[in-house]
């Protein structure tokens, strides 16, 4: 569409009143969004601090529940924003933040540390609370680098990103399985990390979850308009001045770094980054200026609720939060696949 055509269309919409209607709808959606965000954040804080298997009067809220609450909110936000970014770039809402092999790479090196005391050839201390996290971040980014290299060789298309991620994920997954076989008595600790848990989160971990999540989420929010252009198709986005391949690579790198930090301290938590962005699109439409802020609010809320269920389903025993999000996410994913899967044929 030429500039003249765009002006003509805008003028036509103004004359028939549709422009005013469109602006009014946008304002209503923004009001709904801010109201929903305020409600979900308030509920998350109240539930995270004052609800649990042990009466809140009997626990030190500042030392136990508050760091866990902040970590859950941070991870929920990070995975949801990363999922929305991946889905926009790949142009398929049925992909998640782990599609680039990040989870498999992170899990492989985390298991190496947990089960075999791997310390990067003496560079890290096995007694450090950050060793597993550093290994997970490095493993996730290593797998992502392999995916990007393979994608470049395969032509750099959106399908190449997905298929390369699957291939790299399978390779690291196979190594992960072999490590688990020889884990011995440490296999339970390895499996607990793989399914995700906020059980061991302390104040020493919180800054390394919250700060990267907040910074990277803001960066991705900054590119909301460009993400909207991507949805128009590569040709139209290019005509409007966007270097699509460079932009896609940038967003995937940023989103993968965000995902790596999310899994570093709490393990792999699935389906949040898949389900939340799509639910936000169903409520607010496809505009990422609304989808991304909505994903922030809904992602943090969902993660807090999942962590609460993990603590309360079996009193005296804590379930992996990743198992809870999977139980929630699988039915939703199945619904999306059956109802909307035909729309996304690659």
N, C-alpha and C positions, 0 to 999 in steps of 0.2 A: 504494500500500500504506500503510495507516494504521500509527501507532506500535504499536497493539495487535497488529496482524498481524505486524509485524516482531519483536516480543517473542515471540509464539507460535512463529514460524518458528525464531528463534534457540534457544528452549527445546527445540523438537522436534529440532533438529540436535544439541543437547547430549545429549539423552536417547538418541538412536540412535548416538551416537559420531561422527557426521560432522563436528562442530565440531572435535574433537581431530584428526581426520584432515586437515581443511583447514588447521589451524594447523601440523601436521607437514609438510605439503606446502610451505607458505609458507617454513618454516625451511629445508627442503632446497633450495628454489630460491634463497634468500638465500645459503646456503653455496656453491652452485654459482656464483652470480653473483660473489661476492667472489673465489672461486678463479679463475674465468675472467678477471675484471678484472686480478688480480695477474699471471696468466700472460701476457695480451696486452700489458700495460704493460711487463713485463720483456722480452718478445721484441721489442717495438717499440724500446725503448731500445738493446738490443744490436745489432739489425739496423741501425737508423738511424745508429749511431755507428761500427760496425766492419765493415760490409759495403758494398761499392761497387765501381765499376770500377777505382778506384785503391786500392792497399793502404793501410789506415788508418795505418800507420807513416809513409807518405809524405805525409800531409796533416795540416794543423793542425785537429784535431777540434774544438777550442773555437771557432775562428773560422769554420769552414766547415760542418761537419756538425751541430754542436749547434744553432745557430739554425735550420737547415733542419728538423731533427728536431722542435724545439719548435713551429715554424710548422705543420708537417704534422699534428702531434697536435692543435694548437689548431683548425685548420680542419676536420679530421675530426670532432672533437667538436662544433664549432659547427653544421656542416651536418646532422649526425645528430640532434642535439637539436632543431634547428629543424624538421627533417623530421618527427620524432615529434610535435611540437606542432601543426604544420599538419595532419597526418593525423588527429589526435584531434579538432581543432576542426571540420574539414571532414567528418570521419567517413568518410574514404576513404583506405586505405593506398596508393593508387596515385597520390598527389600528392607533389610534392617541394617543397623550400624556395623554388624559383623560380616557383611557380605564381602568385604575386601580381605578376609582372612585374619583380621585383627585378633579375634577371640582365640583362634587356634594357635597363633603364634604366642600370644600372651600366656595361654594355658600351658604350652609346652615348656617354656622357660620357668614359669612359676612352679610346675611340678618338679623340674630339675633341681630347684632350690629346696623345695619342701621335702622331697624324698631322698635326694642325693647330696644335699648341702653344697650345691654348685655355687661358687662365689666369684664367678668370672675370673678364674685363675688367680684368686687371692686379692683381687681389687676391692671386694666388698667383704664385710664381716658377717658371718652367719648369725651372729647375735644381734645385728642391727634390725630395728623394726621396719627398715625401708628396703631391705635386700630383696624380698619377694616382690615388692612394688616396682623396684627398678628393673628387675628381671622381666616382670610382666609388661612394662612399658617398652622395654627394649625388644622383647619378643614380638609384641604386637606391631611395632613399627618396622621390624625386620620383615615380618610377613607382608605387611602393606607395601614395603619397598619391592619385594619380589613380585607382588601383584601388579604394581605399576610398571615394572620392567617388562613383564610378560604382556601386559596390555599394550604397551608401546610397540612391541614386536608384532602384535596381532592387529594393529591398525588404529588403536585408540578409540574405537566405537563404544557406545554404551553396552552393547552385548559383550564386547571384549572385556570390559571391566568386570562384569558379572561372572563370565566363564573363567576368567583368570583368577578371580577371587575364590571360586569354587575349587579350582585345581590346587591353588596354594593352600587353601584350607584343608583339603584332603591330605596333602603331603604332611603338613604339621600335625593334623589329627592322627595320622598313622604313627608318627614319632611319639606323640602324646600317649597313645595306647600302649606302645612298647614300654615306655617309661613306667606307666601304671602297673604293667605286668610284673615289673621288677621292683616295685615300690615297697613290697613287704609290709611291715607294720605301719608304714606312713601312708598307705593307700587311702585310709579314711580321711586324713587331713587333706590329701590331694583332691579327693572327690568333693569335700566340703568347699574348698576354694573354687573348684570348677562350677559348682552350682550356686555360688554366691552367698555371702552372709555379711551382715553388719555387726556380728557378735563381738568381734575383737577391735572395733573402731574406738580409738581414743582421741584426745585432743591433739596428740602429736600428728595424727593422720589428717585431721579436718582441714587445715590450711592447704594441704597438697591435693585435696579434692575440690574444695570450694573455690579457691583462687583461679586455678586453670579453667575450671568449668565456667565461672563467671566471665573471665576474660574472653575465652574462645566463643562462648555463646553470644556475647556482645558483638564480636567480629562477624559471626555468621548473620546476626540480625542486621548488621550494616549492609549486607549484600541481599536484602530482601527483594529489592526491585530487580536486581540481576537474576535472581532465582525465578522471578515471575517471567522475565524475558525468555529464560530457558524453556519454560513450558510452552512457549509459542512455536518451538521447533528451532533447530540449529540455523536454518536458512534465514528465518526472520530475525532471530537474535543477532546474527552476523550483520544483516542489513542495517540493524539499529546500532551498530558500532561495538558490539561485544565480541571479543576474541573467545569463542566458545570453548575450544580445546584447552586454552590456558586457564580460563575461568573454572572449567570442570575439574582440572587437575588441582587447582588451588583449593577449591572447596572440599574435594576428597581428601587432600592432605590435612587440612584443618580439622575436618570431621573425624578423621582417623586418629589424629593426635588426641582429640577430645575423648574418643572412645577408649583409647589406651589408658588415659588417666582415670577414666571411670572404673575400669576393671582392675586397676593396679592394686588397690587396697581391699576391695570387697569381692573380687572374683567376677565370674561371667554371669550376668543377669539378662535373660533373654526376653524378647517380645515387647518390652516397653518401647523401644525405638521403632518397632514395627507398627504397633497398635495405636499409640497415642497420636502421632501426626495424622494418621488417617481419620481417627475420630474427630480431630480438630477440623479437618477439611470438611467432614460431613456437617459440622455445626456452622463453620464460618466461611466455607467456600475455599477456593484455591489460592487466594491472595496471601502470599507469605508474610506480608506486613501484619496479618492477623494470625496466620497459622503458627508462626514461630513463637510469638508471645503466649498464645494459647497452649502450645506444646510445653512451654516452660512451666505454666501454672498446673496443667493437668499431669505432666510427667512427675513433678515433685510430689503432688498429692497421691498419685497412684503408687509411687514407691514407698511412701510413708505407710499407706494402707497395707501394702504387701508385707512390709516389715512387721507391722502390728500382727497380721495374721500368722506370720512365721513364728512369732513369740507366743501366741495365745491358743493356737489350735490344739497343741499338746502341752498342758501345763507341766512345767518342770523340764521340758525338752524343747529345744529350738530347731525348727525346720529350716532348710536352706531357702532363702528368699527367692532365689532363682527358680526353684521348683514351684513356688506360689505364683510368680509372674507367668510361668509357662502354663500352669493350669488355667489361669485367667486368659492368657493370650491365645492358646491353641484354638478354643471354640471361635474366638473372634477372627483369627486368621482363616479358619476353615470357612466361615461365613463370607469373608472378603473374597476368598478364592472361588467359591461357588457362584457368588452373585456378581463379582466384578472382574474375575480373572480373564474372561474373554476379551475385555477391553484392552489388555496389556499383552500384546502378542509380539513384543520385541521391537 
